[in-house]
Amino acid sequence: MSKMDDLRAMREARYEQMTARAGKPAASPTKKKRPALPPVEVEDSAVRPEPGEGLCGHRAISGRTCTREQGHAAKSHRYS
């Protein structure tokens, strides 16, 4: 047998194993699911502080806020 014949035989054997496994039902999970946590109530003022007067106030992922004027025409924000 050549190398390619060996590879083809291995691929066909693997395919047969996969099709045999697909026909069996999935095993039931052994891990227990965690109970759902109760919702936490947070005031809006604690989550979103009011931006300064006339500022855009857009928040970046890093937590910084935009210092451009409210409703600015620029496409990008300027953070500080």
GIPEDA-V860154 format. One record per backbone hydrogen bond with DSSP energy under -0.5 kcal/mol. CO is the residue of the C=O (numbers start at 1). NH is the residue of the N-H. If there is no record, write none. Layout:
<<CO/NH> <CO/NH>>
//
This chain:
<<2/6> <3/7> <4/8> <5/9> <6/10> <7/11> <8/12> <9/13> <10/14> <11/15> <12/16> <13/17> <14/18> <15/19> <16/20> <17/21> <18/22> <19/23> <20/24> <21/24> <39/41> <40/42> <43/46> <43/47> <44/48> <47/49> <52/55> <54/70> <58/66> <60/63> <64/60> <65/80> <66/57> <68/56> <69/72> <77/79> <78/67>>
//
